């Protein structure tokens, strides 16, 4: 069997499984918005833990991370360390958010702000900023899906097939079950991606000799010794980068696709346990990628340029059976889909609560609100699909300028801050664009 | 605007936006009326009560969450 066969095999089988699991978990959710958007606030420990990890880890774990550590050394481990900073933000935001959501019925990341600042326009403004930021990230993930399928099949499957396929598959399980289906499929995808990630690492490790001391000694005393230090062979991962990654990590619990999980948790205990396990396992999971590059260098030292980002599939294709290329693809595609589906649900919640219910139809019945949520989800995913074909750099820049707006949720728990203060921060990216251009 | 990309001394656009974002929030908040007592009681007062360590420990005891969901 060829790698193409195994990629197609896992692509079809696993996507059918995702759709079935999504449909199964959608049973009995009824027609209430709380059930559709926040899974009746009933998600437990393992679904939340696996979902957090699946959402957090994208295809970067299989491709970009190996490429970065191949080129620079152990520096990319910083991304594992910032998971600890992220976990702090999960606790700081997640627990108060859970209490407020339970007490006042909040479901999106912006509807709390509307109440806190006594203006639905504040919620709308911040919600739109989050939609722009999240759509930029969603577009990148969809581009990743198309590029992954196109790249691993050596161009046999066109880019657009991956993009259209991931859109249709996500719609097929998110429309019926919303966040509950997302959470169950995410958990399954979390298991798949973590398993295949470690299998891939194990194959590389064995091919490099299977002895860490020997692998390290191959670099000691050579020109590549700096691979084992920080900032590394190329001074990319400096301590300044580590610091700022940590600062930004403190905002990540406020991303709409993460925030929806704080509302959906069954209790604060679930958030605490999920956060602590993510903080403990995150660095360990990034550890494999940080070492994966240097280990790959032992096996294949000559890669340069864009080929370094594909070092894992290149080596797996050479040293393992084609079956493992299929597994690698399945893991990476699961990682992309789990992240993208959470983003889609996050922006759908904002579209429903902070636009539709706040402005278009405040008297909407539960039935109408659920329908609006499904329409909103579909529109955002179709928009993401279209954007991934045009790939506007402007959207990426604008999205990054709105990134610090994630601090607004943390600030809103402090009495000092006012609605005018929040509005000024949301309008700041526009001012920056005017000043710089 | 297809190729628009902000880069100020090579800094990440998120970092460029971070400092004015924080400054604007603090300055504008200091210059505008504080939230009403009703809002403070509704959110900050409620959270101050719920986020006592004893409440969280009680929640741990009360919520024996299963592993299936």
Contacts between the chains, C-beta under 8 A, distances in Angstrom:
chain1	res1	chain2	res2	distance
A	42	B	69	6.8
A	43	B	69	6.5
A	44	B	65	4.7
A	44	B	66	5.8
A	44	B	67	6.9
A	44	B	68	6.8
A	44	B	69	4.4
A	45	B	65	5.4
A	45	B	66	7.9
A	45	B	67	6.0
A	46	B	67	5.1
A	46	B	68	7.4
A	46	B	69	7.9
A	47	B	69	5.7
A	95	B	51	6.9
A	95	B	56	7.5
A	96	B	47	5.2
A	96	B	51	6.6
A	99	B	46	7.3
A	99	B	47	6.3
A	99	B	50	4.7
A	99	B	51	7.4
A	100	B	43	6.8
A	100	B	46	7.5
A	100	B	47	7.2
A	103	B	46	6.6
A	115	B	42	7.6
A	115	B	43	7.8
A	116	B	35	7.6
A	116	B	39	6.6
A	116	B	43	5.8
A	117	B	35	7.6
A	118	B	35	7.7
A	118	B	36	7.3
A	118	B	39	6.4
A	244	B	12	7.7
A	244	B	15	6.2
A	247	B	18	7.7
A	248	B	14	6.6
A	266	B	63	6.8
A	266	B	65	5.5
A	266	B	69	7.8
A	267	B	59	5.8
A	267	B	62	7.9
A	267	B	63	4.0
A	267	B	65	6.4
A	268	B	56	6.2
A	268	B	59	5.3
A	269	B	59	5.7
A	269	B	60	5.1
A	269	B	63	4.9
A	269	B	65	6.2
A	270	B	63	7.7
A	270	B	65	5.8
A	272	B	56	7.7
A	272	B	60	7.9
A	392	B	1	8.0
A	392	B	2	6.2
A	393	B	2	6.2
A	393	B	3	5.3
A	393	B	4	6.0
A	393	B	5	5.8
A	394	B	1	4.6
A	394	B	2	6.5
A	394	B	4	4.5
A	396	B	5	7.8
A	397	B	4	5.3
A	397	B	5	5.5
A	397	B	6	5.5
A	397	B	13	5.6
A	400	B	6	7.9
A	400	B	12	7.0
A	400	B	13	4.0
A	400	B	14	4.6
A	400	B	17	7.2
A	401	B	6	7.1
A	401	B	13	5.5
A	401	B	14	7.3
A	401	B	16	7.5
A	401	B	17	4.5
A	402	B	17	7.5
A	403	B	13	8.0
A	403	B	14	4.1
A	403	B	17	6.7
A	403	B	18	7.9
A	404	B	14	6.5
A	404	B	17	5.0
A	404	B	18	4.4
A	404	B	21	4.0
A	404	B	22	7.3
A	405	B	21	6.9
A	407	B	21	7.1
A	407	B	22	7.2
A	407	B	25	7.8
A	408	B	25	7.4
A	411	B	25	6.2
A	413	B	43	7.5
A	413	B	44	7.2
A	413	B	47	6.9
A	415	B	34	7.1
A	415	B	35	6.5
A	415	B	40	5.7
A	415	B	44	5.6
A	416	B	26	8.0
A	416	B	29	5.8
A	416	B	30	7.8
A	416	B	34	7.8
A	417	B	25	6.3
A	417	B	29	4.7
A	418	B	28	7.1
A	418	B	29	4.6
A	418	B	32	4.6
A	418	B	33	6.8
A	418	B	34	6.7
A	418	B	35	6.6
A	419	B	32	7.7
A	420	B	28	5.1
A	420	B	29	7.1
A	420	B	31	7.8
A	420	B	32	4.0
A	421	B	24	7.1
A	421	B	25	4.5
A	421	B	26	7.3
A	421	B	27	7.9
A	421	B	28	4.3
A	421	B	29	3.4
A	421	B	32	6.7
A	422	B	25	6.9
A	423	B	28	7.9
A	424	B	24	4.2
A	424	B	25	6.7
A	424	B	28	4.3
A	425	B	21	4.7
A	425	B	24	5.2
A	425	B	25	5.0
A	428	B	17	6.5
A	428	B	20	5.3
A	428	B	21	5.4
A	428	B	24	5.5
A	429	B	17	6.0
A	431	B	20	7.6
A	432	B	6	7.1
A	432	B	16	6.8
A	432	B	17	6.2
A	432	B	20	6.8
A	433	B	4	8.0
A	433	B	6	7.7
A	436	B	6	5.7
A	436	B	8	7.4
A	437	B	4	7.1
